[in-house]
Amino acid sequence: MADENSAAAAAEGITGQLAIQKIYLKDVSFEAPNSPLIFTSELNPAADVRFATKTTSLDADNHEVVLTVSVTVNQDDQTVYLVEVQQAGIFTVRGFPEEHLPAILSTACPNTLFPFAREAVCDLVVKGGFPQLLLAPVNFEVLYAQELQRRQSQSETA
């Protein structure tokens, strides 16, 4: 798919560059509010996983992108654990048309950050004494398209 996108961009005369300058953990949080009693229960929990992204322009070509992954795991009406990871990166984006910048920052950059965030979430959960939590892959392109559609329908109703 990346080759198809590269070929399409080249056909359109787009010769942009996306480069990773730095990847880092900006913030992490883990809570197990009902421990140690929760460890004595038979667990069949439900997980609520949420994603958010935030971008900040550092200068004309450099942008910080923060992918927030929040997971709340509940057993009936009890919280088993909550984990939140803010995985961040500084990306250089140049040579693309200005109208492509929001899509690049909302899709390509979170796609790069997600494996790091997934690993951090899993590590925190295991260190908290719980079984591994392996997050499924995320299609940030679809999430971005859904967000654009949501904004468009909001502006139409306003």
C-alpha positions as CSV (number, residue, x, y, z in Angstrom):
1,M,0.0,0.0,0.0
2,A,2.9,2.4,0.8
3,D,4.3,1.7,-2.7
4,E,0.9,2.5,-4.3
5,N,0.7,5.7,-2.3
6,S,4.3,6.6,-3.3
7,A,3.5,5.8,-7.0
8,A,0.3,7.9,-6.9
9,A,2.1,10.8,-5.3
10,A,5.0,10.6,-7.8
11,A,2.4,10.6,-10.7
12,E,0.9,13.8,-9.3
13,G,4.3,15.4,-9.1
14,I,4.4,15.3,-5.2
15,T,7.9,14.8,-4.0
16,G,7.4,15.3,-0.3
17,Q,9.5,14.0,2.6
18,L,8.3,12.7,5.9
19,A,11.1,12.0,8.4
20,I,11.1,10.9,12.0
21,Q,13.3,13.2,14.2
22,K,12.4,11.8,17.7
23,I,10.0,9.3,19.2
24,Y,9.4,9.5,23.0
25,L,7.0,8.8,25.8
26,K,5.4,12.1,26.8
27,D,3.2,10.8,29.7
28,V,2.1,7.4,31.2
29,S,-0.4,6.5,33.8
30,F,-1.4,3.1,35.3
31,E,-4.0,2.6,38.0
32,A,-5.3,-0.6,39.6
33,P,-7.7,0.9,42.1
34,N,-9.1,-2.4,43.4
35,S,-5.8,-4.2,43.9
36,P,-5.0,-6.4,45.7
37,L,-8.5,-7.8,46.0
38,I,-9.0,-7.8,42.2
39,F,-6.3,-10.5,42.0
40,T,-8.4,-12.9,44.0
41,S,-11.3,-12.8,41.5
42,E,-11.9,-14.8,38.4
43,L,-11.5,-12.2,35.7
44,N,-13.6,-12.0,32.6
45,P,-13.2,-8.3,32.0
46,A,-14.3,-5.9,29.2
47,A,-11.9,-3.4,27.8
48,D,-12.7,0.1,26.5
49,V,-9.9,1.4,24.2
50,R,-9.8,5.0,23.0
51,F,-7.4,6.9,20.8
52,A,-6.8,10.6,20.4
53,T,-4.2,12.6,18.5
54,K,-2.9,16.1,19.0
55,T,-0.5,18.0,16.7
56,T,1.6,21.0,17.4
57,S,3.6,22.9,14.8
58,L,7.1,23.5,16.1
59,D,8.2,25.5,12.9
60,A,7.4,25.4,9.2
61,D,8.5,21.8,8.7
62,N,8.6,20.2,12.1
63,H,5.6,19.0,14.1
64,E,5.0,17.2,17.3
65,V,2.3,14.5,17.1
66,V,1.0,12.9,20.3
67,L,-1.0,9.7,20.1
68,T,-2.9,9.1,23.3
69,V,-4.1,5.5,24.0
70,S,-6.4,5.1,26.9
71,V,-7.6,1.7,28.1
72,T,-10.1,1.1,30.9
73,V,-10.7,-2.5,31.9
74,N,-13.8,-3.3,33.9
75,Q,-15.1,-6.4,35.6
76,D,-18.9,-6.0,36.1
77,D,-19.0,-2.6,38.0
78,Q,-15.4,-2.7,39.2
79,T,-12.4,-1.1,37.5
80,V,-9.7,-3.7,37.1
81,Y,-7.2,-1.2,35.7
82,L,-6.8,2.0,33.7
83,V,-3.8,2.7,31.6
84,E,-3.0,5.8,29.5
85,V,0.0,6.3,27.3
86,Q,0.9,9.5,25.4
87,Q,3.4,8.4,22.7
88,A,4.9,11.4,20.9
89,G,7.1,12.0,18.0
90,I,8.7,14.9,16.2
91,F,8.2,14.7,12.5
92,T,9.7,16.7,9.6
93,V,7.1,17.1,6.8
94,R,8.1,19.1,3.8
95,G,7.5,19.2,0.1
96,F,3.8,18.2,0.3
97,P,0.9,20.5,-0.7
98,E,-0.4,22.4,2.3
99,E,-3.8,20.7,2.0
100,H,-2.2,17.3,2.6
101,L,-0.6,18.2,5.9
102,P,-3.6,17.5,8.2
103,A,-4.0,14.0,6.6
104,I,-0.3,13.2,7.0
105,L,-0.2,14.3,10.6
106,S,-3.4,12.4,11.4
107,T,-2.6,9.2,9.7
108,A,1.1,8.5,8.8
109,C,2.4,9.9,12.0
110,P,0.0,8.0,14.4
111,N,0.7,4.8,12.3
112,T,4.4,5.3,13.1
113,L,3.7,5.9,16.8
114,F,1.2,3.2,17.4
115,P,3.6,0.2,17.7
116,F,5.5,2.1,20.4
117,A,2.3,3.0,22.3
118,R,1.1,-0.6,22.0
119,E,4.3,-1.9,23.5
120,A,4.2,0.6,26.4
121,V,0.6,-0.3,27.2
122,C,1.4,-4.0,27.3
123,D,4.5,-3.5,29.4
124,L,2.5,-1.4,32.0
125,V,-0.3,-3.9,32.2
126,V,2.1,-6.8,32.8
127,K,4.1,-4.8,35.4
128,G,0.8,-4.1,37.1
129,G,0.4,-7.9,37.6
130,F,-2.2,-8.6,34.9
131,P,-2.0,-10.7,31.7
132,Q,-0.7,-9.2,28.5
133,L,-3.0,-6.7,26.7
134,L,-2.2,-6.9,23.0
135,L,-4.0,-4.1,21.2
136,A,-5.2,-4.9,17.7
137,P,-3.8,-2.9,14.8
138,V,-5.6,0.5,14.1
139,N,-6.5,1.9,10.7
140,F,-5.8,5.6,11.3
141,E,-6.9,6.4,7.7
142,V,-10.4,5.2,8.5
143,L,-10.5,7.1,11.8
144,Y,-9.4,10.3,10.0
145,A,-12.1,9.8,7.3
146,Q,-14.7,9.2,10.0
147,E,-13.6,12.4,11.8
148,L,-13.8,14.4,8.6
149,Q,-17.3,13.0,7.9
150,R,-18.4,13.8,11.5
151,R,-17.1,17.4,11.2
152,Q,-18.9,17.8,7.8
153,S,-22.2,16.6,9.1
154,Q,-21.9,18.9,12.2
155,S,-21.2,21.9,9.9
156,E,-24.2,21.0,7.7
157,T,-26.6,20.8,10.7
158,A,-25.2,24.1,12.2
